[in-house]
């Protein structure tokens, strides 16, 4: 994402824009750029924190999806073993052991 750069029509319009920005931020013109830099740093830290949070949430979602897949697989295997034990009759009950 790129920020469009618009050039001022004249030096006078640039000076007016700078004075307006200084008034909005309630800063003297020599301190204006330091204030803008501080603001950008704070916003950058916020975005970096949000990216980290999103990555952690995605990792958690992936872990839950894997857990769901494992539980489904174990459930199918348990049903297969149960069906195998039933098919073998009384002698096959030794084969079917609890998974845990």
Secondary structure by P-SEA (a helix, b strand, c coil): cbbbbbbbccaaaaaaaaaaaaaaacccccaaaaaaaaaaaaaaaaaaaaaaaaaaaaaaaaaaaaaaaaaaaaaaaaaaaaaaaaaacccccccccccc
